[in-house]
Amino acid sequence: MAISVVRLGSKRTNREGPRLGTVRRPPRGVPKSEFAKRDYYDVWLPLLAPSDALVKRALAAKSDRELAAFAKAYRRKMSAPDPARVLDTLAVLSQGAAFSVGCYCEQEERCHRSILRELLRERGAKLR
């Protein structure tokens, strides 16, 4: 069992388990009843999403330095008590359950998804 870090909307794998959407907003133009059927997510978890301002900052980043500043700001947000507790919970659950977390971004390395992977690993999560 482990956590998979995925792009929401991509085809699911058999071992992936339920998907948690760590995004600020639901997919546009998709009825709520279709989120899971269209491989977006089964459960929406916006608490682990970056703020709108942070998303804009990441999308506008043109250098490694700007991406590093985004990562630092997102890590700071995730160190607040509520997000930190959720990350701790997911890390523990990964020891005995298969599930995935993700967002819509095409490139994981320019997205909070990569930082989320690191945060979970730092907490001892089992990752795929």
N, C-alpha and C positions, 0 to 999 in steps of 0.2 A: 504494500500500500504506500501511496505517496501523493504529493501534490504535483500536478502538471501546471505549467504556466503557459497559457494559450492566447491566441488572438480570437476574440469573440467574433462569431460569424463563420469561422473556419469549420470544416468538417470535423466532427468528433471522432475520437478513437475509441475502441472498445474498452480500454483500461482506464479511461479518463475519469469516469464517475460524474457526479453532478458538477455543474459549472457555477461559479460565483462571479458575478459581474462587478468588478471593482471600478466602475465608471460613474461619472457625475450624472449622466442622463441616459435614459433608455434609448434604444435604437429608434431613429426617426421613421415614421410611417409604418411601423410594425405594431399590430395589435398586441396587447399584453398576452393574450392567449397563444400567440405565435412565438414568443421569445425563445422558449425551449425547443420547439419544433424546428425553428430556423437556426438552431445551434448558436444562439446568442448566450443566454444564461438561464439557469433554473431559479437562482436566488440573486437578488440585487443587493449589493453590499457597498453603497456609495461612501460609507465611512472610510474606506481604504482608497478612495479616489482622490487625485489631486484637485485643488480648487480650480475654478475657471481661470483665475489669474496665473496659477502655476502651469496649467495646460498651455495657455497663450505663450508663456515664457519658454516652455520647452519647444513649442512649434516654431518660435522665432529664433531659437538658438542657432548661431552660425559658427560657433567655435566650441572646442572641448571645454574651455573655461566657462562658457555660458551654460553648457550642459551640466557641468560640475556644480554650478551655482543652483541650478534647478534641482539636482539630486540632493544637495544639502538642505534646501528649503523643504523638499518633500520628506526627507528623513526627519526633519524637525517636526513637521506636521504629524508624522507617524509615531513620534515619541510622546505625544500627548496621551494621557491615561486611557481614554476609550479606544483609540486605534491600537495602542500598545497591547491592551488586553485582548483585543480581537486577534492580533498577530500571534500572541502567545497561545491562544486557544487553537488557532489553525495549526500551529506547529505541533501541538500535542495531538490533535486529531489526525495529523498526517502519519503518525506512528501506527495507526490501525485502520485507516480509511483511505480510499482513493477519491480524490476530488480535484477540481481544477479552479484556478483563478485567472482572470484575464481582463483585457480591455480591447478596444477596437484598433489601436495603432498598428500600422503595417510593419514598422521596424521596432522590434523589442528594444534594441540598444538606444533608441531615442525616446524612450517611453518610461513611464513609471513602473511598468511591468518588470523591467530589468532590476530596478531598485527593490521592488516588492520581493522578487526572487532572493536577493541578497539579504533583506531583512528577515525573511523566513528561514533562510540557511543559518543566519547568525543566532536564531532562536532554537536551532536543532531540528528543524523540520526535515522530513524526508522529501526529497524533490526528485522528479524525473528529469 
